[in-house]
Amino acid sequence: MGQLDRITQQPEVMGGRACIRGMRVTVGMIVGQIGAGHSVEDILADYPYLEREDIMQALRYAAWRAEERESA
């Protein structure tokens, strides 16, 4: 997995869910917006405090988690 320095998880922010740079914007919210048909440009317009790399890292993080396997 590449570097995901913009993805943070803190118990006091959004219940410890993966967020963008400690903000109250979750990876799940970003992925949900993309899944609903919104473009990266749409998301950046709706959330001007986000940067393109925030969205790209959120997608990479979600893809990594989707492929992750638990060892029993």
C-alpha positions as CSV (number, residue, x, y, z in Angstrom):
1,M,0.0,0.0,0.0
2,G,1.3,3.4,-0.8
3,Q,1.6,6.2,1.7
4,L,-1.7,7.4,3.1
5,D,-0.6,10.3,5.2
6,R,-3.9,12.1,4.8
7,I,-6.0,9.3,6.3
8,T,-6.4,9.6,10.0
9,Q,-8.2,7.7,12.7
10,Q,-8.7,9.2,16.1
11,P,-11.2,8.0,18.7
12,E,-12.5,11.5,19.4
13,V,-13.2,12.3,15.7
14,M,-16.1,10.5,14.1
15,G,-15.9,7.6,16.5
16,G,-12.5,6.6,15.2
17,R,-13.6,6.0,11.6
18,A,-11.1,6.8,8.9
19,C,-11.2,10.5,8.1
20,I,-9.5,13.0,5.9
21,R,-6.7,14.9,7.7
22,G,-8.5,14.8,11.1
23,M,-11.6,16.5,9.7
24,R,-15.1,15.3,10.2
25,V,-15.1,14.0,6.6
26,T,-14.9,10.2,6.4
27,V,-13.5,8.0,3.8
28,G,-16.9,6.4,3.6
29,M,-18.5,9.7,2.8
30,I,-16.0,10.3,-0.1
31,V,-16.5,6.7,-1.5
32,G,-20.3,7.1,-1.2
33,Q,-20.2,10.3,-3.1
34,I,-18.2,8.7,-5.9
35,G,-20.5,5.7,-5.9
36,A,-23.5,8.0,-6.2
37,G,-22.1,9.4,-9.5
38,H,-20.4,12.5,-8.2
39,S,-17.1,13.5,-9.9
40,V,-14.0,14.5,-8.0
41,E,-14.6,18.0,-9.2
42,D,-18.2,17.9,-7.8
43,I,-16.8,16.8,-4.4
44,L,-14.1,19.5,-4.4
45,A,-16.8,22.1,-5.3
46,D,-19.0,20.9,-2.4
47,Y,-16.2,20.6,0.1
48,P,-13.7,23.4,-0.8
49,Y,-11.5,22.6,2.2
50,L,-10.7,19.2,0.6
51,E,-7.9,18.7,-2.0
52,R,-7.7,16.3,-4.9
53,E,-5.1,14.2,-3.1
54,D,-7.5,13.8,-0.1
55,I,-10.0,12.1,-2.4
56,M,-7.4,10.0,-4.2
57,Q,-6.0,8.7,-0.9
58,A,-9.6,8.0,0.4
59,L,-10.2,5.9,-2.6
60,R,-6.8,4.1,-2.3
61,Y,-7.5,3.5,1.4
62,A,-11.0,2.1,0.6
63,A,-9.6,-0.2,-2.1
64,W,-6.9,-1.5,0.3
65,R,-9.5,-2.2,3.0
66,A,-11.7,-4.0,0.6
67,E,-8.8,-6.3,-0.4
68,E,-7.6,-6.8,3.2
69,R,-7.9,-10.3,4.6
70,E,-8.0,-11.3,8.2
71,S,-5.8,-14.1,9.4
72,A,-7.5,-16.6,11.7
